[in-house]
Amino acid sequence: MTRILLLSDTHSYIDDNILKYVKQADQVWHAGDIGNLKVTDAIEAVKPLTAVYGNIDDARARLEFKEDLWFTCEGVEVFMTHIGGYPGKYHPRIREEVKHKRPKLFICGHSHILKVMWDKQLGILHMNPGAAGKHGMHKVRTMLRFEIDGEAIKNLEIIELEKR
């Protein structure tokens, strides 16, 4: 079993509250708009990190992280990107790839809107953790926490941090 903390859109912001949850996870996944790499450095100092860059990330972040990432965690194939849309409205850049490769879990950020949806047509679980940073139109900072146990994704929790 692997405990995952999923966050996105930190926009250069990291604090002890985020790091408290990082310490409780086995792995941290960041779905882009990292901002300053001090964010990923702080996370990597505590736990293994898997991340993609987002549209606000600079050349340094784009050298360190990829735009799209396919990987397997236990028995779950994961596709993570920053700008991805959601079931029925996938972003045109990745729509065909999602349709043909059909990951079990599709993760994106960008909207600052926490959303977990089942794509009934493709059989894909979609997760967007909202925004953990303080920049943007969101009112409450959010992250997701869940477990992967073999091929099962379970014990999903919404983490609401303080209002920004």
Secondary structure, DSSP 8 states (H G I E B T S, - for coil): -EEEEEE---TT---HHHHHHHHH-SEEEE-S---STHHHHHHHTTS-EEEB--TT--HHHHHHSBSEEEEEETTEEEEEESS-EETTEE-HHHHHHHHHH--SEEE--SS--EEEEEETTTTEEEEEE---SS-SS-SEEEEEEEEEETTEEEEEEEEEEEE-
